[in-house]
Amino acid sequence: MRQLGDIAFEQDPLILKATESVEEGCRRMSDRGAGSVLVCDETGHLVGIFTGRDAVCRVLALGKNATRCTLAEAMTPEPTTLSPDQSAIDALRLMWDGAFRHVPLVNKAGRILGVVSRGDFRGLELSRHEDERDLWEHMR
């Protein structure tokens, strides 16, 4: 595990090539207990993120065959990323504003360092973020 501010996050994320099938991505997520797959191109650079929500909304709900459908077809392309110099609260803000639960952590050279999940946060960060969000809502 690595640290981002006060939180520990997965430093060995599940990374698959965009050409892998959705079925393989889901199987590997299940095997590892992961909530996401970071999808990379042939050079290893992040091109997308695939989650259970993508499997349901972009594959199953549309009647696509998970064996034939690739991660490239079902992923969220060009996901919002976090840099290692950002804080845990920055990660929560990104997730809240973007309505997603996973944020890839990528350095300036484009190297994938890990993935931060909403589940990585404990009560203090969530409480601070909710207080901040409530303040912004009252200011509008």
VOVOTI-944199 format. One record per residue: x, y, z negated of N, C-alpha, C in turn; residue in three letters. Coordinates in steps of 0.2 Angstrom, whole numbers, plus 5000, padded with zeros to 4 digits. Each point is the difference from the previous one (the first is absolute). Example, Ala and Ser with C-alpha at 12.3 -4.5 7.8 and 13.67 -1.06 7.14 Angstrom:
BEGIN
506649724961499650065000500450065000ala
499850055004500450064999499650054997ser
END
This chain:
BEGIN
500449945000499650065000500450065000met
499850055003500350075000499650054997arg
500250064998499750054996499850065005gln
499450025000499950075003499750044994leu
500350044997499850044994499949954995gly
499449994997499949964995499749935002asp
499949995006499749935002500549965004ile
499949934999500449955003499649985006ala
500449995006499649985006500449955003phe
499749975005500349945004500550025004glu
500649974999500650025004500149955006gln
499649944999500149955005499349995004asp
499850055003499350005003500049955006pro
499449985001499949955006500050045006leu
500549985005500150045006500049955005ile
499650015005499949965006500050045007leu
500249965005500050045006499350015003lys
499950055004499350015003499749955004ala
500449955003499849955004499749944996thr
500150004993499749944996499350015001glu
499749944999499250005000499750024993ser
499450035000499750024994499949944995val
499949945003500049944996500649994996glu
500650015003500649994997500150054995glu
499850065001500150064996499649984993gly
499449985001499549994995500349944996cys
500249955003500349944996500650024996arg
500450045003500650024996499850054995arg
499550045001499850044994499749964994met
499749955002499749964995500549964996ser
500549975004500649974997500450044995asp
500150065002500450054995499550044995arg
499449995001499650044996500050085001gly
500250015007500150075002499350035003ala
500050074999499450035002500150035007gly
500650005003500150035006500649975004ser
500150015006500549985004500350065003val
500650015000500350065003500249975007leu
499850035005500149985007500650045003val
500549965003500550035003500149985008cys
500450045003500149995007500649955000asp
500349995006500649965001500650034997glu
500050064999500650034997500050014992thr
499449974998499950004992499750074998gly
499850045004499750074998499249994999his
499850034994499350004999499650035005leu
499549965003499550025005499350004997val
499949964995499350004997499949964993gly
499450004998499949974994499449965001ile
499949944997499549955001499749984993phe
499450014999499749984993499449965001thr
499849974994499449965001499450045003gly
500050074998499450045003500150005008arg
500650005003500150005007499749935002asp
500249954997499749935002499350005000ala
499750024995499250005000499750055006val
500250065000499750055004500250005007cys
500649985002500350005007500049935003arg
499949954996500149935003499349964998val
499949994994499449954999499350045001leu
499950064999499450035001499950015007ala
500550005004499950015008500049935003leu
500049954996500049935003500649985004gly
500650034999500649985003500349944997lys
500449975004500449934997500650024997asn
500149994994500650024996500649965002ala
499949955003500649965003500350035006thr
499550035004500350045006500150075000arg
499750034995500150074999500650024996cys
500450045003500750024997499950054995thr
500550014995500050054995500050075004leu
500350005006500050075003499350025002ala
499649955002499350025001499650024994glu
500249974994499550014995500350054994ala
500650025001500450044995499750075000met
500250044995499950075000500750035002thr
500050035006500750025003500250064997pro
500750015000500350064997499750024993glu
500149964995499750014994500450064996pro
499650034996500350054996500549974995thr
500650035000500549974996500350044994thr
500349984996500350034994500750005000leu
500450054998500750005000500249994993ser
500649974999500349984993500050064996pro
500150065002500050064996499450034998asp
499449975002499350024998499949974993gln
499550024996499849984994499449955000ser
499949974995499449954999499450045001ala
499950064998499450045001499950015007ile
500650025004500050015007499649945003asp
500349944998499749945003499249994999ala
499850024994499349994998499650055004leu
500350065001499750055004499949985007arg
500549975003500049985007499449945001leu
500049964995499549945000499350034999met
499950054996499350034999499850045006trp
500550045002499850045006499949965006asp
500349955001500049965006499549944999gly
499749994994499549944999500349935002ala
500749994997500349945001500349984994phe
500249944999500349974994500749985001arg
500450015005500749985001500350055004his
500650024998500450055003500749975001val
500349995006500649985001500550054998pro
500649984997500550044998500649995005leu
500250065003500450005006500550054999val
500749995001500550054999500050045006asn
500550065000500050045006500249975006lys
500449955000500349965006499449955002ala
499450004997499549965002500049934998gly
500549984995500149944997499449994995arg
499749945001499449984995500449984993ile
499850034995500249994993499549964996leu
499450015001499549964996499350035002gly
499549984996499450025000499750014993val
499650065000499750024993499349995001val
499749964995499349985000499750044995ser
499350015001499650034994500149964994arg
500049935001500149964994500650014996gly
500550035003500650014996500050054995asp
499450045000500050064995499749974994phe
500250034994499749994994499550064998arg
499850004994499550044998500250085000gly
500650014998500350074999500050035007leu
500349975005500050035007499350015003glu
499549954999499450015002499650054997leu
500150014993499750054996500250075002ser
500750015001500250065002499750025007arg
500049955005499750025006499350015000his
499649974996499350015000499950074997glu
500450024995500050074997500150055005asp
500549995004500250055005499550005006glu
499749945001499550005005499350044998arg
499949994994499450034997500150085000asp
500650024998500250075000499950035007leu
500249975005499950025007499350005002trp
499649954998499350005002499650064997glu
500250024994499750064997500250075003his
500650005003500350065003499750015007met
499749955003499750015006499450055000arg
END
